[in-house]
Amino acid sequence: MVLFLDFNPFDNLLCILLGISFTVWFTLLLVFIIVPAIFGVSFGIRQLYMKTLLKIFEWATRRIERGAKDKNHPLHKPYSNAIIAKEPTSLEEEIKEIRRSGSNRDLDSASEFEMSDIFYFCRRGVESIMDDEVTKRFSAEELESWNLLTRSNYNFQHISLRLTVLWGLGVVIRYGFLLPLRVTLAFTGVGLLVVLTSIIGFLPNGRTKNFLSEKVHLMCYRICVRALTAIITYHDSENKPKNGGICVANHTSPIDVIILASDGCYAMVGQIHGGLMGVIQKSMVKACPHIWFERSEVKDRHLVAKRLSDHVEDKTKLPILIFPEGTCINNTSVMMFKKGSFEIGSTVYPVAIKYDPRFGDAFWNSSQFGMVSYLLRMMSSWAIVCSVWYLPPMSREEGEDAVQFANRVKAAIARQGGLVDLLWDGGLKRGKVKDTFKEEQQKLYSKMLRPTWGPQNGHSSAP
């Protein structure tokens, strides 16, 4: 019996071309990304890429401004700080000023309630509605220039064919070349992390295991950093966190962990998850003493504090990495630090992280985007550019409680990163204002009225 095979030379040629393309792709990946990540070196390609993007953005912005001027289109200019100009004055001073403007009496000694006092609270309420300094910290930071990432820019108009073609070319480059490359790198980094840490987990505890674990973690995190085309500038590396300490940083995105861990190893703290994240956590803890909590244990503050204290007391263990804000802020400010990590009594190593939003918005708005869609947005942006400052270590001073210590550390981070220092709790992102905030304003106002309730007026001295 004779079999006739339908042989097509074109199919054979296509297979050869696909094989050559895969070989070239893998070779470039290995030589220019994976090997440099292993040894912690850079060829300067990302820096050149960043400078080129800046020139393109500047040209596009000038083109938009010139076109808008020719067509008399008003340009949208985002508010850099706030809508309403506010001067730092106390409640008592403002109420006295309101009273003084509507009366000829000597109001410096007047301490009883006046109807005009209502205007102060009404004005502050309207200001809070018009210029809410809390809610706007949970939305993306506005840009004055167009970074060619979206056509929903406030200033976008059909200015010229060249600008439109440039935007379209950017879409093709980001989704046709950068996104597949970055997804490949991400799977490579995560895959190597799971496999290699699982293998290292079989080694006996000792210096060899710790050495290999640190090298593997650094290599894999550096590959993941390249999956985002992250261009990071580290400052004051002599202040990097040391074993037995706690590293605290402002929180903008889940990738904050990768940004810091690509320059040094840390012990992570978090809740145990299922799925892929659970597999990664289980493999990591085999090679390094990370601190994972069950869902039922997270709310047990005493248990959490004890686990953290036991870790920092062992000077051979890696420093703990914690984000005390407890939620992601849009990198324009630093919000209230939870006091738990400042009650332990260990040395605290503050770190300030500041992203450059011109190349891509690193802020994770968890109420708008899921984790997968957020990561796809990151991998389809131009790049992630940020600066990291290692601040000098800080310790709790005599007579200072945990809240005061947390506020002092937060102020140092905000000052170094050029961020706004806010006292508000980041939990307001999803919760209501606590009654304590309302009661604080009531207490301040009652102190003004307290003299009128003294014994000399026939009343009890209690407020």
N, C-alpha and C positions, 0 to 999 in steps of 0.2 A: 504494500500500500504506500502510495506516495503522498506526502503532505506538502501542500503549497503554502508557504508563509508569505504574507503580504508585508514586504519590507519597504519601509519609507525612509529614505536618506535624511529627509527633513527632521523626522522625529529623533534620529540619532544625533544630528547636529544640535538640536535643541537641548538634548540631555547633556551633551558635552559643554555647551555654553552655560547651562545652569550649574554644572559641576565646577566650571572655572570661576563663575561668579561667586559661588558659595566659598570656594577656596580663598579667593582674593578678599572677600568680606571677612572671613574668619581670621586670615593673616593680619589684616589691618587692625581688627579688633584686638588681637593678641599683642601685636607689636606696639601700637600707639596708645592702648588704653589699659589692658589687663596687666602687662608687664610693668609699665610705669606705676600702676597702682600698688603692685607688690612691693616695689622699692621706694615708693613715696616720692617720685620725681615727676617733673612736668616739662614738656617740650615748649611751653609758651604758646601753644596753639589757641587755647581758650582766651588768653589775654588779647591776642591779635584779633580774634573773633569779636570780643567785646568792644574793642576800639573801632572796628569796622561798623558794628551796629550803631554805636554812638554817632558816627558821622552820618549814617543813613537817617537816623531819627532826627538829627538836627536839620538835615536838608528837607525832610518831609514836613517838619514843623514850620520852617521858613516858608515853604511852598503853600501850606495851609493859610498862614497869616497873610501872605501876599495875595492869595486868591480871595480870602475873605474881605480884605481891604478893597480890592477891585470891585467886588460884588456887593459891598456894604452889608456883609453878614456879621452880626455881633459875635464875638468870640466868648466862649464860656471860660471863665477863670475860676477854678475851685478855691474855696476859702482855705487859706493855709492854716489858720488857727481856730477862729471862731467867727460866728456871725455878729455877735454882740460884744462890744468892748466892755470888759469888766475890770474894775479896780478892786484890789484886795482890801476890803474894809469889813469891820465887824458888824454884827447885827445891831448892837447898841448904837454905834456911830451913825449907821444909816437911818435908824428910826428917829434918833435925835435930830438928824438933818431934815427929815420929813416934817417933824413937829415944828422945828424952827422956821421952816418956810411958810407954815400956815398959821403962826401965832406970834404975838409980841411978848409972851410971857417968858420968864426965865426957866427954860425947860431943862437946864442942866441938873436941877434939883428935883424936877417933877418925875415921879416914879409910878404914877397911877396910870391905868389903862386909858388910852385915848382912841377915838374912832379912827383917827388918821393912821394909826399903826397898821390897820388892815391893808393899806396901800402897799406897804413893804412886802407882805406875804403874797399879795396879788401880783405884784411886779415880778417877784422871784419865781412864782409859778408860771407866768407867761414866758419868762426868760428860759425856764427849763424846758418848756414845750418847744419854743422856737430854736433853741440852741442846746440840745441835750448832749452834754459832754460824755455821757455814758453810752447811749445807743449807737452813736456814730463810730464808736471804737470797734463795733462788731460788723462793719461794712468795709468794703475794699477802699483803700486810699485812692483819692482822685489824683489824676496826673494833669499837668499843664501842657505836656507835649503828647503827640500821638506816637505810640510805639508799634504801630502796624499790626497789632494783635487782634483787633476787632473793628468792624465797621459801625459799631454802636457808640463810637466816640462822640461826645457832645458837639465837637467842632467839625464832624465829618460832613463835607459837601462834595459834590462832584466838581473838583477843582480843575483837574487836567487828566488826560488819558495816561500820561506817564505815571502819575501818582496811583491811579487805579491799577495799572499793570504791575507796579511795584508791590502793591498790596496783594494782588493775586499771585505773584511770584513768591511772596513770603508764605502764603498758604501752602503752595506746592512744596516748598523747601521744608516747612515745619512738619507737615503731615505725611509727605512722601519720602523724606530722607531722615529727618531728625527723630520723628516719633518711632519708626521701626528700629532705628539704632538704639535709642534709649530704652525701649521695651526689652530688646535683646540684652542690653547691659544690666537692666534691673533683674531679669530672670537669672542671668549669670551670677550676679552678686548675691542674690538671695539663695540661689541653689548651692553655691559654694559655701555660704554661711551655714546652711542646714547640714550639708554632708560633712564638712570638715570639723565643725564643732561636735557633731555626733561621734566622729572617729576619735577626736581628742578626749571625749568623755570617758573612753575606755582606759585611758592612761591613769596611773596612780597619781594622787595628789603630790605636788612638789614643784620645784623650780622649773623643771622641763615642761610640765603641763601648763604652768602659768605663762611661760615664755611663748610657747606655741599658740596658746589661746589668744594672747595679745596680738601676735603677728597676724593670725587668721582674722580676728575681728577688724583690725586696721585695714587689711587688704580688702575685705569684703565691703566695708563701709566706704572705702575710697572708690571702689567700682560703682557702688550705688550713687555716690556723689557725681561721678562722671555720667551716670544715667540721667542726671538732671542738668548736665552742663553747668554745674555749680562752680562759680569763681569766687573763692573765699580768701579774704585777707585776715590773717591772724596777727593781733597786736599784743605786745608785752607777754611773750610766751614764758618768761621767767616766773610769772604768777600762775602757771597752770596748776590745777588741783592736784593734790598729792594724796597718797593712800591714807585712809583713816579720816578723811574730811568729807564735806558735803559741798557739791557744786550746785549753785542755784542760778537760774537764768530766766530772763523774760521769755514769754512763750507766744509764738506767732503761728507755728505750723508743726505738724508731726515730723517734718523733715529737720526740725531743730536738733533732734537726736542724732541724725546722720551727720549734720554739719559739725557738731561738737565731737562725735565719736570718730570722725575721720582724722582728727588731730591728737587723739588720746583715748585711752580705754576707760570706760566707766561701768559701774554696777547700776543696772537699770532698776527702776521701781515701778510696779504697775499691777493691774488686775489680770488674772489668768483669763485668756480668751479661748474660743474654739476655732475650728477651721484652720486655714493657713497660718494665721497669726499664732494660734496655739502650738502648731508644729514648730514654728520658729522659736517660740519661747522655750519649749521643752528641750530643743537641741542646744540653745544658747546656755541654759542653766547647767547643762552637763559639763561644759567646759569652763564656766565662770560663775561665781556665786552671785547671780542676780537675785533680786527680791521680788517674787511674785506672790500675790495674795489671791485667795479665793474670794468670790463675790460676797460671801457671808462675813469675811474677815475685814473687808475694806472699811466698814463703818465702826469697827472696834479700834478706837484711837489708842487705847493703851497697848493693844497687841501690835499695832503698826509702829508705835514709838519704841517698843521693846525690840522689835526686829531691827529697826534702824540703829538703835543704840548698840545692840550686840554686834552689828556689822562694823560700825565706825570704831569700836574699841579694839578690833583686830587690825593692827597697822599693816598687816600683809595684804589686806583686801583692797580692792580698787575703790576710789572715791565714788560716792553715790551721786547720781545725777537726778535733780528734782526741779520741777517747774512750779513754784509756789502759787502762781496765779490760778492754777487749776483749770484754765480754759484758754483758748487762743484769742489774742488781741491783734488788731490790724497793724501792729508795728509803728503806731504813732504815739503810743503811750504805754505806761506800765501801771497796772491796777493792783489792788490790794493783795499782799502776800499772805497766804495762810500761815498761821503761827506754828503749826505742828513741827516742821523741820527745824525751827529755831529754838525749840524747847529742849533739844537733845543735849546741848552744851558742847558740841563739836565745833571745830574750826570751819568757817563758811568761806567758800571761794566764789565770789560773785563773778558772773560773766554777762556781758552785754552783747546782744545780737541785733544788728541793724541791717535790714534788707534794702536793696535798691529796686524800687517798684518799676523803674523804667523798662527793665528787661523781662519782667514777669512778676505777677502778684503772688507772693508766697503765702499770704494769709488764707487760712482754712475757715470758711464760713460754714460750720457743720450743720447749721439749720437750713442751708440752701443746697449744699453739695454733699453727696456721700463720699466715702473714702476713695472708691474706684474712680468716680468722675473727677474728684479733686486731683488725684495722681495723674490722670490723663491730661488735665488742664496744665499741670506742671510740666509734663513731658512734651507737650505741644507748644509751650512758650519758647521764647528765644533763649533764655538762660535764667539761672538763679544766681544773682550777685549779692554778696553780703559781706559785712565786716564783723569780726568777733574780737572783743576786747577782754582780756583776762585781767581782772582787777586784783589789787593786793588782798590777801586773806584778811578776814575780819572775825573778831571774837566778841562774845557778849561781855559788855562792860559791867562793872560792879554797880548794883542797884538798878540795872536795866532789865525790864521784863521782856518776854518773848515778842510781844507786839511791837515794842519800841525798837528792839533789835531788828525785826523784820522790816520796819519802816526805814531804818537807817540804811540797811542793805539795798532796799528798793530805791531809795533816793540816789544812792551811789550809781546803781545801774542806769537809772533814768538820765542822770547827769552825763555819764560817759557816752551813752548811746544817742544823746540828743532827743530823748523822748519826754513826753509830758508825764509828770508824776501825779497820779490820781489816787485818792483815798477810797474810791468806790470799789465794791466787791465785784469781781468778774462773774459771780454767780447770778447777777442781775440779768445776764444774757438770757436766762431761761426762767428766772424766778422773780417774785415781787420784791419790792423794797421792804426791808425789815422794819419792824416797828421801832427798833432802837434808833434808826436814823431820824424818824419823826419825833421821837421823844427827846432826842438831842436838841433839836430846834426849840421844842417846848421848854426845856430846861434853861436854855440861854435866854429866852424871853422872860421866863418866870424870875430869873435873877434880877432883871431890871425892875420888876414889880415887887420883889420881896420886901423892901423897906416899908411899903404901905401895909404889910401884914404883920408888922412887929407888935410887941406887947403894948407899946405906947399908944397904938390905935385901937386897943381893946381886942386884938385878935391873937390867936396862937402864933408862936414863932415858927411853927412848921409850915412849909410851903404848901 
